[in-house]
Amino acid sequence: MKGIRTIALGLALLAGAAVSAQAQGQQQGQPGAPGRGGMGVARLLEGITLAADQQTKLDSIQKAYAPKLQEAREGVRAARESGGDAAEAMKKARGLN
């Protein structure tokens, strides 16, 4: 009976560690992490074919917001690195419209 408990506990710990490692990998911008490296829009449009005028409009929107998004990313990164309030920087970044 004690052996079965030990095995069950070991399997539970192993499963928890695997889930934790996967979650940490996604937070660090590895493949599968949404919104990292500009892949957010590409992932949203996966399986969708845009008409030429729609693609042109999307491209112009992305071009218009690119500097603001870069500035927001740098602000969040700077807040994290300096030990500042990254949550506040993210709130500010979300209000880019």
Backbone as XML, in Angstrom:
<?xml version="1.0"?>
<chain id="A" units="angstrom">
  <residue number="1" name="MET">
    <atom name="N" x="0.826" y="-1.191" z="0.000"/>
    <atom name="CA" x="0.000" y="0.000" z="0.000"/>
    <atom name="C" x="0.872" y="1.258" z="0.000"/>
  </residue>
  <residue number="2" name="LYS">
    <atom name="N" x="1.928" y="1.253" z="0.822"/>
    <atom name="CA" x="2.814" y="2.410" z="0.890"/>
    <atom name="C" x="3.543" y="2.601" z="-0.439"/>
  </residue>
  <residue number="3" name="GLY">
    <atom name="N" x="3.886" y="1.508" z="-1.101"/>
    <atom name="CA" x="4.557" y="1.579" z="-2.400"/>
    <atom name="C" x="3.670" y="2.212" z="-3.462"/>
  </residue>
  <residue number="4" name="ILE">
    <atom name="N" x="2.387" y="1.903" z="-3.431"/>
    <atom name="CA" x="1.451" y="2.469" z="-4.399"/>
    <atom name="C" x="1.318" y="3.979" z="-4.175"/>
  </residue>
  <residue number="5" name="ARG">
    <atom name="N" x="1.249" y="4.384" z="-2.921"/>
    <atom name="CA" x="1.167" y="5.817" z="-2.616"/>
    <atom name="C" x="2.407" y="6.550" z="-3.102"/>
  </residue>
  <residue number="6" name="THR">
    <atom name="N" x="3.561" y="5.944" z="-2.897"/>
    <atom name="CA" x="4.814" y="6.561" z="-3.317"/>
    <atom name="C" x="4.848" y="6.725" z="-4.833"/>
  </residue>
  <residue number="7" name="ILE">
    <atom name="N" x="4.426" y="5.696" z="-5.552"/>
    <atom name="CA" x="4.395" y="5.754" z="-7.011"/>
    <atom name="C" x="3.401" y="6.823" z="-7.476"/>
  </residue>
  <residue number="8" name="ALA">
    <atom name="N" x="2.223" y="6.857" z="-6.868"/>
    <atom name="CA" x="1.202" y="7.844" z="-7.239"/>
    <atom name="C" x="1.695" y="9.263" z="-6.977"/>
  </residue>
  <residue number="9" name="LEU">
    <atom name="N" x="2.358" y="9.463" z="-5.844"/>
    <atom name="CA" x="2.899" y="10.780" z="-5.519"/>
    <atom name="C" x="3.984" y="11.174" z="-6.522"/>
  </residue>
  <residue number="10" name="GLY">
    <atom name="N" x="4.831" y="10.226" z="-6.863"/>
    <atom name="CA" x="5.891" y="10.499" z="-7.839"/>
    <atom name="C" x="5.320" y="10.884" z="-9.196"/>
  </residue>
  <residue number="11" name="LEU">
    <atom name="N" x="4.295" y="10.180" z="-9.652"/>
    <atom name="CA" x="3.666" y="10.500" z="-10.931"/>
    <atom name="C" x="2.993" y="11.871" z="-10.896"/>
  </residue>
  <residue number="12" name="ALA">
    <atom name="N" x="2.344" y="12.191" z="-9.778"/>
    <atom name="CA" x="1.694" y="13.499" z="-9.643"/>
    <atom name="C" x="2.734" y="14.619" z="-9.687"/>
  </residue>
  <residue number="13" name="LEU">
    <atom name="N" x="3.858" y="14.438" z="-9.006"/>
    <atom name="CA" x="4.919" y="15.450" z="-9.023"/>
    <atom name="C" x="5.523" y="15.604" z="-10.416"/>
  </residue>
  <residue number="14" name="LEU">
    <atom name="N" x="5.701" y="14.488" z="-11.103"/>
    <atom name="CA" x="6.250" y="14.524" z="-12.455"/>
    <atom name="C" x="5.302" y="15.260" z="-13.399"/>
  </residue>
  <residue number="15" name="ALA">
    <atom name="N" x="4.013" y="14.988" z="-13.297"/>
    <atom name="CA" x="3.030" y="15.658" z="-14.145"/>
    <atom name="C" x="3.000" y="17.156" z="-13.841"/>
  </residue>
  <residue number="16" name="GLY">
    <atom name="N" x="3.051" y="17.518" z="-12.581"/>
    <atom name="CA" x="3.060" y="18.937" z="-12.203"/>
    <atom name="C" x="4.282" y="19.654" z="-12.728"/>
  </residue>
  <residue number="17" name="ALA">
    <atom name="N" x="5.425" y="19.004" z="-12.666"/>
    <atom name="CA" x="6.657" y="19.615" z="-13.168"/>
    <atom name="C" x="6.594" y="19.819" z="-14.678"/>
  </residue>
  <residue number="18" name="ALA">
    <atom name="N" x="6.020" y="18.851" z="-15.391"/>
    <atom name="CA" x="5.908" y="18.960" z="-16.845"/>
    <atom name="C" x="5.001" y="20.126" z="-17.237"/>
  </residue>
  <residue number="19" name="VAL">
    <atom name="N" x="3.884" y="20.271" z="-16.552"/>
    <atom name="CA" x="2.960" y="21.366" z="-16.844"/>
    <atom name="C" x="3.623" y="22.707" z="-16.534"/>
  </residue>
  <residue number="20" name="SER">
    <atom name="N" x="4.323" y="22.781" z="-15.440"/>
    <atom name="CA" x="5.001" y="24.014" z="-15.057"/>
    <atom name="C" x="6.076" y="24.391" z="-16.083"/>
  </residue>
  <residue number="21" name="ALA">
    <atom name="N" x="6.846" y="23.425" z="-16.531"/>
    <atom name="CA" x="7.897" y="23.687" z="-17.513"/>
    <atom name="C" x="7.302" y="24.166" z="-18.830"/>
  </residue>
  <residue number="22" name="GLN">
    <atom name="N" x="6.191" y="23.579" z="-19.243"/>
    <atom name="CA" x="5.546" y="23.989" z="-20.479"/>
    <atom name="C" x="5.030" y="25.422" z="-20.357"/>
  </residue>
  <residue number="23" name="ALA">
    <atom name="N" x="4.418" y="25.750" z="-19.244"/>
    <atom name="CA" x="3.885" y="27.099" z="-19.041"/>
    <atom name="C" x="5.006" y="28.131" z="-19.027"/>
  </residue>
  <residue number="24" name="GLN">
    <atom name="N" x="6.119" y="27.818" z="-18.398"/>
    <atom name="CA" x="7.237" y="28.751" z="-18.353"/>
    <atom name="C" x="7.814" y="28.962" z="-19.742"/>
  </residue>
  <residue number="25" name="GLY">
    <atom name="N" x="7.883" y="27.906" z="-20.535"/>
    <atom name="CA" x="8.384" y="28.033" z="-21.900"/>
    <atom name="C" x="7.518" y="28.956" z="-22.723"/>
  </residue>
  <residue number="26" name="GLN">
    <atom name="N" x="6.209" y="28.883" z="-22.571"/>
    <atom name="CA" x="5.310" y="29.744" z="-23.322"/>
    <atom name="C" x="5.429" y="31.184" z="-22.863"/>
  </residue>
  <residue number="27" name="GLN">
    <atom name="N" x="5.659" y="31.422" z="-21.591"/>
    <atom name="CA" x="5.800" y="32.783" z="-21.094"/>
    <atom name="C" x="7.069" y="33.434" z="-21.621"/>
  </residue>
  <residue number="28" name="GLN">
    <atom name="N" x="8.060" y="32.644" z="-21.960"/>
    <atom name="CA" x="9.341" y="33.188" z="-22.412"/>
    <atom name="C" x="9.373" y="33.393" z="-23.917"/>
  </residue>
  <residue number="29" name="GLY">
    <atom name="N" x="8.220" y="33.263" z="-24.572"/>
    <atom name="CA" x="8.152" y="33.558" z="-25.989"/>
    <atom name="C" x="8.555" y="32.419" z="-26.893"/>
  </residue>
  <residue number="30" name="GLN">
    <atom name="N" x="8.520" y="31.211" z="-26.421"/>
    <atom name="CA" x="8.824" y="30.076" z="-27.266"/>
    <atom name="C" x="7.621" y="29.782" z="-28.145"/>
  </residue>
  <residue number="31" name="PRO">
    <atom name="N" x="7.809" y="28.946" z="-29.177"/>
    <atom name="CA" x="6.689" y="28.640" z="-30.053"/>
    <atom name="C" x="5.465" y="28.184" z="-29.259"/>
  </residue>
  <residue number="32" name="GLY">
    <atom name="N" x="4.330" y="28.663" z="-29.679"/>
    <atom name="CA" x="3.097" y="28.330" z="-28.986"/>
    <atom name="C" x="2.627" y="29.435" z="-28.073"/>
  </residue>
  <residue number="33" name="ALA">
    <atom name="N" x="3.477" y="30.419" z="-27.842"/>
    <atom name="CA" x="3.087" y="31.535" z="-26.982"/>
    <atom name="C" x="2.411" y="32.594" z="-27.845"/>
  </residue>
  <residue number="34" name="PRO">
    <atom name="N" x="1.146" y="32.855" z="-27.632"/>
    <atom name="CA" x="0.434" y="33.799" z="-28.476"/>
    <atom name="C" x="0.924" y="35.228" z="-28.280"/>
  </residue>
  <residue number="35" name="GLY">
    <atom name="N" x="0.935" y="35.976" z="-29.379"/>
    <atom name="CA" x="1.267" y="37.381" z="-29.291"/>
    <atom name="C" x="2.737" y="37.706" z="-29.191"/>
  </residue>
  <residue number="36" name="ARG">
    <atom name="N" x="3.605" y="36.751" z="-29.326"/>
    <atom name="CA" x="5.048" y="36.991" z="-29.231"/>
    <atom name="C" x="5.638" y="37.138" z="-30.626"/>
  </residue>
  <residue number="37" name="GLY">
    <atom name="N" x="6.487" y="38.100" z="-30.789"/>
    <atom name="CA" x="7.217" y="38.247" z="-32.041"/>
    <atom name="C" x="6.334" y="38.535" z="-33.242"/>
  </residue>
  <residue number="38" name="GLY">
    <atom name="N" x="5.199" y="39.160" z="-33.052"/>
    <atom name="CA" x="4.331" y="39.490" z="-34.153"/>
    <atom name="C" x="3.497" y="38.332" z="-34.667"/>
  </residue>
  <residue number="39" name="MET">
    <atom name="N" x="3.543" y="37.219" z="-34.019"/>
    <atom name="CA" x="2.808" y="36.048" z="-34.470"/>
    <atom name="C" x="1.340" y="36.100" z="-34.067"/>
  </residue>
  <residue number="40" name="GLY">
    <atom name="N" x="0.934" y="37.059" z="-33.275"/>
    <atom name="CA" x="-0.445" y="37.127" z="-32.819"/>
    <atom name="C" x="-1.416" y="37.298" z="-33.965"/>
  </residue>
  <residue number="41" name="VAL">
    <atom name="N" x="-1.156" y="38.240" z="-34.875"/>
    <atom name="CA" x="-2.045" y="38.479" z="-36.004"/>
    <atom name="C" x="-1.997" y="37.298" z="-36.960"/>
  </residue>
  <residue number="42" name="ALA">
    <atom name="N" x="-0.818" y="36.772" z="-37.213"/>
    <atom name="CA" x="-0.694" y="35.637" z="-38.110"/>
    <atom name="C" x="-1.481" y="34.446" z="-37.586"/>
  </residue>
  <residue number="43" name="ARG">
    <atom name="N" x="-1.434" y="34.248" z="-36.293"/>
    <atom name="CA" x="-2.172" y="33.140" z="-35.698"/>
    <atom name="C" x="-3.679" y="33.394" z="-35.779"/>
  </residue>
  <residue number="44" name="LEU">
    <atom name="N" x="-4.096" y="34.629" z="-35.588"/>
    <atom name="CA" x="-5.517" y="34.962" z="-35.699"/>
    <atom name="C" x="-6.048" y="34.713" z="-37.106"/>
  </residue>
  <residue number="45" name="LEU">
    <atom name="N" x="-5.215" y="34.968" z="-38.097"/>
    <atom name="CA" x="-5.643" y="34.843" z="-39.488"/>
    <atom name="C" x="-5.373" y="33.466" z="-40.081"/>
  </residue>
  <residue number="46" name="GLU">
    <atom name="N" x="-4.891" y="32.553" z="-39.278"/>
    <atom name="CA" x="-4.587" y="31.213" z="-39.761"/>
    <atom name="C" x="-5.841" y="30.578" z="-40.361"/>
  </residue>
  <residue number="47" name="GLY">
    <atom name="N" x="-5.740" y="30.142" z="-41.598"/>
    <atom name="CA" x="-6.868" y="29.504" z="-42.271"/>
    <atom name="C" x="-7.832" y="30.492" z="-42.904"/>
  </residue>
  <residue number="48" name="ILE">
    <atom name="N" x="-7.519" y="31.786" z="-42.875"/>
    <atom name="CA" x="-8.386" y="32.813" z="-43.450"/>
    <atom name="C" x="-7.668" y="33.436" z="-44.633"/>
  </residue>
  <residue number="49" name="THR">
    <atom name="N" x="-8.375" y="33.560" z="-45.738"/>
    <atom name="CA" x="-7.818" y="34.222" z="-46.907"/>
    <atom name="C" x="-8.456" y="35.598" z="-47.026"/>
  </residue>
  <residue number="50" name="LEU">
    <atom name="N" x="-7.622" y="36.619" z="-47.003"/>
    <atom name="CA" x="-8.112" y="37.984" z="-47.112"/>
    <atom name="C" x="-8.139" y="38.418" z="-48.573"/>
  </residue>
  <residue number="51" name="ALA">
    <atom name="N" x="-9.118" y="39.243" z="-48.906"/>
    <atom name="CA" x="-9.145" y="39.861" z="-50.233"/>
    <atom name="C" x="-8.012" y="40.882" z="-50.288"/>
  </residue>
  <residue number="52" name="ALA">
    <atom name="N" x="-7.643" y="41.287" z="-51.476"/>
    <atom name="CA" x="-6.519" y="42.213" z="-51.645"/>
    <atom name="C" x="-6.743" y="43.518" z="-50.884"/>
  </residue>
  <residue number="53" name="ASP">
    <atom name="N" x="-7.961" y="44.062" z="-50.936"/>
    <atom name="CA" x="-8.221" y="45.321" z="-50.231"/>
    <atom name="C" x="-8.176" y="45.126" z="-48.718"/>
  </residue>
  <residue number="54" name="GLN">
    <atom name="N" x="-8.600" y="43.964" z="-48.250"/>
    <atom name="CA" x="-8.530" y="43.672" z="-46.810"/>
    <atom name="C" x="-7.083" y="43.560" z="-46.355"/>
  </residue>
  <residue number="55" name="GLN">
    <atom name="N" x="-6.256" y="42.881" z="-47.153"/>
    <atom name="CA" x="-4.841" y="42.729" z="-46.815"/>
    <atom name="C" x="-4.147" y="44.086" z="-46.802"/>
  </residue>
  <residue number="56" name="THR">
    <atom name="N" x="-4.492" y="44.944" z="-47.756"/>
    <atom name="CA" x="-3.922" y="46.288" z="-47.808"/>
    <atom name="C" x="-4.290" y="47.078" z="-46.553"/>
  </residue>
  <residue number="57" name="LYS">
    <atom name="N" x="-5.555" y="46.987" z="-46.160"/>
    <atom name="CA" x="-6.025" y="47.692" z="-44.961"/>
    <atom name="C" x="-5.305" y="47.167" z="-43.715"/>
  </residue>
  <residue number="58" name="LEU">
    <atom name="N" x="-5.181" y="45.838" z="-43.599"/>
    <atom name="CA" x="-4.483" y="45.239" z="-42.461"/>
    <atom name="C" x="-3.029" y="45.696" z="-42.419"/>
  </residue>
  <residue number="59" name="ASP">
    <atom name="N" x="-2.380" y="45.693" z="-43.571"/>
    <atom name="CA" x="-0.981" y="46.130" z="-43.630"/>
    <atom name="C" x="-0.827" y="47.586" z="-43.189"/>
  </residue>
  <residue number="60" name="SER">
    <atom name="N" x="-1.758" y="48.453" z="-43.605"/>
    <atom name="CA" x="-1.657" y="49.860" z="-43.230"/>
    <atom name="C" x="-1.887" y="50.048" z="-41.728"/>
  </residue>
  <residue number="61" name="ILE">
    <atom name="N" x="-2.794" y="49.264" z="-41.157"/>
    <atom name="CA" x="-3.040" y="49.335" z="-39.712"/>
    <atom name="C" x="-1.804" y="48.886" z="-38.943"/>
  </residue>
  <residue number="62" name="GLN">
    <atom name="N" x="-1.232" y="47.766" z="-39.376"/>
    <atom name="CA" x="-0.032" y="47.264" z="-38.701"/>
    <atom name="C" x="1.112" y="48.271" z="-38.807"/>
  </residue>
  <residue number="63" name="LYS">
    <atom name="N" x="1.263" y="48.883" z="-39.975"/>
    <atom name="CA" x="2.337" y="49.859" z="-40.167"/>
    <atom name="C" x="2.118" y="51.094" z="-39.292"/>
  </residue>
  <residue number="64" name="ALA">
    <atom name="N" x="0.862" y="51.518" z="-39.172"/>
    <atom name="CA" x="0.558" y="52.705" z="-38.363"/>
    <atom name="C" x="0.821" y="52.471" z="-36.880"/>
  </residue>
  <residue number="65" name="TYR">
    <atom name="N" x="0.533" y="51.264" z="-36.403"/>
    <atom name="CA" x="0.674" y="50.981" z="-34.976"/>
    <atom name="C" x="2.042" y="50.409" z="-34.588"/>
  </residue>
  <residue number="66" name="ALA">
    <atom name="N" x="2.859" y="50.046" z="-35.562"/>
    <atom name="CA" x="4.150" y="49.421" z="-35.259"/>
    <atom name="C" x="5.018" y="50.250" z="-34.312"/>
  </residue>
  <residue number="67" name="PRO">
    <atom name="N" x="5.184" y="51.552" z="-34.534"/>
    <atom name="CA" x="6.025" y="52.333" z="-33.605"/>
    <atom name="C" x="5.445" y="52.385" z="-32.189"/>
  </residue>
  <residue number="68" name="LYS">
    <atom name="N" x="4.131" y="52.510" z="-32.092"/>
    <atom name="CA" x="3.493" y="52.552" z="-30.775"/>
    <atom name="C" x="3.647" y="51.220" z="-30.053"/>
  </residue>
  <residue number="69" name="LEU">
    <atom name="N" x="3.488" y="50.128" z="-30.792"/>
    <atom name="CA" x="3.638" y="48.809" z="-30.178"/>
    <atom name="C" x="5.076" y="48.576" z="-29.717"/>
  </residue>
  <residue number="70" name="GLN">
    <atom name="N" x="6.028" y="48.992" z="-30.535"/>
    <atom name="CA" x="7.437" y="48.834" z="-30.161"/>
    <atom name="C" x="7.741" y="49.637" z="-28.897"/>
  </residue>
  <residue number="71" name="GLU">
    <atom name="N" x="7.233" y="50.860" z="-28.847"/>
    <atom name="CA" x="7.438" y="51.703" z="-27.667"/>
    <atom name="C" x="6.812" y="51.059" z="-26.424"/>
  </residue>
  <residue number="72" name="ALA">
    <atom name="N" x="5.627" y="50.491" z="-26.587"/>
    <atom name="CA" x="4.955" y="49.830" z="-25.463"/>
    <atom name="C" x="5.753" y="48.617" z="-24.995"/>
  </residue>
  <residue number="73" name="ARG">
    <atom name="N" x="6.239" y="47.813" z="-25.942"/>
    <atom name="CA" x="7.046" y="46.639" z="-25.574"/>
    <atom name="C" x="8.293" y="47.054" z="-24.795"/>
  </residue>
  <residue number="74" name="GLU">
    <atom name="N" x="8.947" y="48.100" z="-25.289"/>
    <atom name="CA" x="10.161" y="48.574" z="-24.621"/>
    <atom name="C" x="9.852" y="49.105" z="-23.227"/>
  </residue>
  <residue number="75" name="GLY">
    <atom name="N" x="8.711" y="49.753" z="-23.072"/>
    <atom name="CA" x="8.308" y="50.258" z="-21.762"/>
    <atom name="C" x="8.063" y="49.135" z="-20.766"/>
  </residue>
  <residue number="76" name="VAL">
    <atom name="N" x="7.391" y="48.088" z="-21.224"/>
    <atom name="CA" x="7.124" y="46.934" z="-20.349"/>
    <atom name="C" x="8.440" y="46.245" z="-20.009"/>
  </residue>
  <residue number="77" name="ARG">
    <atom name="N" x="9.293" y="46.064" z="-21.011"/>
    <atom name="CA" x="10.592" y="45.404" z="-20.783"/>
    <atom name="C" x="11.428" y="46.208" z="-19.782"/>
  </residue>
  <residue number="78" name="ALA">
    <atom name="N" x="11.462" y="47.524" z="-19.957"/>
    <atom name="CA" x="12.231" y="48.378" z="-19.052"/>
    <atom name="C" x="11.681" y="48.299" z="-17.632"/>
  </residue>
  <residue number="79" name="ALA">
    <atom name="N" x="10.353" y="48.269" z="-17.507"/>
    <atom name="CA" x="9.746" y="48.176" z="-16.169"/>
    <atom name="C" x="10.112" y="46.849" z="-15.509"/>
  </residue>
  <residue number="80" name="ARG">
    <atom name="N" x="10.098" y="45.775" z="-16.276"/>
    <atom name="CA" x="10.457" y="44.463" z="-15.712"/>
    <atom name="C" x="11.917" y="44.438" z="-15.282"/>
  </residue>
  <residue number="81" name="GLU">
    <atom name="N" x="12.781" y="44.948" z="-16.145"/>
    <atom name="CA" x="14.218" y="44.888" z="-15.861"/>
    <atom name="C" x="14.617" y="45.789" z="-14.691"/>
  </residue>
  <residue number="82" name="SER">
    <atom name="N" x="13.922" y="46.898" z="-14.513"/>
    <atom name="CA" x="14.271" y="47.816" z="-13.439"/>
    <atom name="C" x="13.553" y="47.503" z="-12.133"/>
  </residue>
  <residue number="83" name="GLY">
    <atom name="N" x="12.700" y="46.479" z="-12.168"/>
    <atom name="CA" x="11.947" y="46.131" z="-10.972"/>
    <atom name="C" x="10.757" y="47.053" z="-10.756"/>
  </residue>
  <residue number="84" name="GLY">
    <atom name="N" x="10.398" y="47.790" z="-11.803"/>
    <atom name="CA" x="9.265" y="48.702" z="-11.719"/>
    <atom name="C" x="7.939" y="47.963" z="-11.827"/>
  </residue>
  <residue number="85" name="ASP">
    <atom name="N" x="6.894" y="48.703" z="-12.041"/>
    <atom name="CA" x="5.552" y="48.153" z="-12.093"/>
    <atom name="C" x="5.226" y="47.729" z="-13.525"/>
  </residue>
  <residue number="86" name="ALA">
    <atom name="N" x="5.562" y="46.490" z="-13.870"/>
    <atom name="CA" x="5.310" y="45.978" z="-15.217"/>
    <atom name="C" x="3.818" y="45.901" z="-15.497"/>
  </residue>
  <residue number="87" name="ALA">
    <atom name="N" x="3.016" y="45.603" z="-14.486"/>
    <atom name="CA" x="1.568" y="45.514" z="-14.683"/>
    <atom name="C" x="1.010" y="46.868" z="-15.116"/>
  </residue>
  <residue number="88" name="GLU">
    <atom name="N" x="1.496" y="47.926" z="-14.512"/>
    <atom name="CA" x="1.038" y="49.279" z="-14.871"/>
    <atom name="C" x="1.486" y="49.626" z="-16.300"/>
  </residue>
  <residue number="89" name="ALA">
    <atom name="N" x="2.698" y="49.232" z="-16.648"/>
    <atom name="CA" x="3.195" y="49.488" z="-18.009"/>
    <atom name="C" x="2.358" y="48.717" z="-19.026"/>
  </residue>
  <residue number="90" name="MET">
    <atom name="N" x="1.934" y="47.505" z="-18.682"/>
    <atom name="CA" x="1.100" y="46.721" z="-19.588"/>
    <atom name="C" x="-0.277" y="47.346" z="-19.741"/>
  </residue>
  <residue number="91" name="LYS">
    <atom name="N" x="-0.838" y="47.861" z="-18.645"/>
    <atom name="CA" x="-2.139" y="48.544" z="-18.730"/>
    <atom name="C" x="-2.041" y="49.740" z="-19.675"/>
  </residue>
  <residue number="92" name="LYS">
    <atom name="N" x="-0.955" y="50.489" z="-19.546"/>
    <atom name="CA" x="-0.747" y="51.661" z="-20.396"/>
    <atom name="C" x="-0.614" y="51.203" z="-21.861"/>
  </residue>
  <residue number="93" name="ALA">
    <atom name="N" x="0.102" y="50.102" z="-22.087"/>
    <atom name="CA" x="0.308" y="49.597" z="-23.442"/>
    <atom name="C" x="-1.010" y="49.134" z="-24.062"/>
  </residue>
  <residue number="94" name="ARG">
    <atom name="N" x="-1.903" y="48.585" z="-23.272"/>
    <atom name="CA" x="-3.181" y="48.104" z="-23.811"/>
    <atom name="C" x="-4.078" y="49.241" z="-24.258"/>
  </residue>
  <residue number="95" name="GLY">
    <atom name="N" x="-3.855" y="50.419" z="-23.780"/>
    <atom name="CA" x="-4.673" y="51.568" z="-24.144"/>
    <atom name="C" x="-4.124" y="52.337" z="-25.338"/>
  </residue>
  <residue number="96" name="LEU">
    <atom name="N" x="-3.511" y="51.655" z="-26.283"/>
    <atom name="CA" x="-2.851" y="52.319" z="-27.414"/>
    <atom name="C" x="-3.795" y="52.922" z="-28.439"/>
  </residue>
  <residue number="97" name="ASN">
    <atom name="N" x="-5.034" y="52.557" z="-28.420"/>
    <atom name="CA" x="-5.935" y="53.024" z="-29.469"/>
    <atom name="C" x="-6.034" y="54.503" z="-29.413"/>
  </residue>
</chain>
